[in-house]
Amino acid sequence: VIDRTKEPDYVEQLLPEKAYDVVFDTPATLNFGVVSKALKDAGGTYVTTLPSLTLAWDQMTSSLCSKKKAAMVFAECKSEDLQLVADWLSKGKLKIEIASRHKISNMADALKSQADRKKVGRVVLDVQGGW
């Protein structure tokens, strides 16, 4: 396991190994083309939380050309689950690390922060007060 919060250059650590069964890209900052080099030849799988047309294409073509796979995880928001998370947050049982905060008028800076692979935590966009 490589923890990207503790290893800022985690992408570079993936590539030389070529021995991973699964790379689960929870922040959805990688792509199958890069990660496939780090997957086991026999059935290694890249999983992301952000569906895209590119990944759908990778899913179709990788199954034809190789035993490596690309997959997407879909999550459904349920009000009970959101209430549970809200309760945890209000009671201090769950802490969400914040990497940076931006006013909505500075959305460009927020997007740059979000794209930074070395960031740890969430990028918060303050919409209060509007543009």
N, C-alpha and C positions, 0 to 999 in steps of 0.2 A: 504494500500500500504506500502510495506517495501522497502526502497531505500537502496540498498546494498552499495552505496557510503557513506551513512551516518551511516549505521548500520553494522559495520564490522563482527558481529556474526549473520548475518541475517538468516543463516540456522537454528541455534538453536531457533530463534524466530518463525520460521515456525511451528516447530513440535508440541508444546503444544496446538496450537489453533485448528487444525483439522476443520477449518471453511472456507477455501478459495475456491471460485468458480474457480479461475484460478491462476496458478503460471506460469508466463511468464519468462522463464530463458534465457534472451537475451545473457549473456556471455557464455551460454551452459556449466556451471560448475557443475550442479546438475544432478541427475538421477531420473528416475521415481520411482524407489524403495524407495528412501528416501522421495521424495516429495509427493508420494501418501498418506503417513501418515498424511500430512497436508491438504489434499483436502477433500472437503465435500463428504460424502458418496453418495449423490444423484447427480451425474453428475459433480463432480469436474474435472478439466482438467489441465494437465501439458503441456505446449507448449515450445518448444525449437527452436533455430535457426540453430542447427547443426544436420542434419540427421545422423542416424547411424543404423546399423543392429539391435543393441540391442533395440533401440527405436521402430523400425518397429515391432520387436517381442512383445515388451510391448504393442504396439497399438493393435495387434491381440489378445493377451491373456487377456488384461485388459477388452476388450469388452465381452469376454466370461465369466469372473469370477466376474466382478464388474461393477458398473455404472460409475466408475472413468475412465478417458480417458487420453491417451497420444497423442500428435499431434506435427507435424513439420511444420515450416513456411519456404517456399521456396521463395527466392528473386531472381529476374532477374536483372542483370546489364544492363542498357541502357546508351548509350553514352551521350544522352541529360541529364540524371540524374547526371552522373558523372561530366559533364561540369558544371552543376548548382552547385554542391557541391564544385567543384574547384573554381568557381567564389565567392561563399560564403567565402571559406577559404582565398582567395587572398584579399578580401575586409574586412576581420576581422569580418564577420558576424557569423562565425561558429568557435568555438574553440574546438579542440580535445585534451583532457588531455592526456599527456604521462606519464605513470608510470615509464618506464625505457627504456634505449637505449642500444643496444648490437651490437658489430661487428659480422659479420657472422661467424668468427672464434670462437666466444664464443656462438654458438647456444645453447649449453647445458644450459648455464645460462639464455638465453632468454626463453627457454622452461620451466625452473623452475619458472621464473617470471610469465609467462603466466598461469601456473597452480595454482598460489597463489590466493586463493579465496578472500583474503583481499586486493588485489591490486585494485587501482582505476585508470583507464585510460588504454591506449593502450601500448603494448610492441612493440618497434620499433626495427627492425633488419636492420642494416646498411650493405648493400651489396657492397657498393663502395670499390674497391680494392680487391674484391674477398676473397678467403680463405687465 
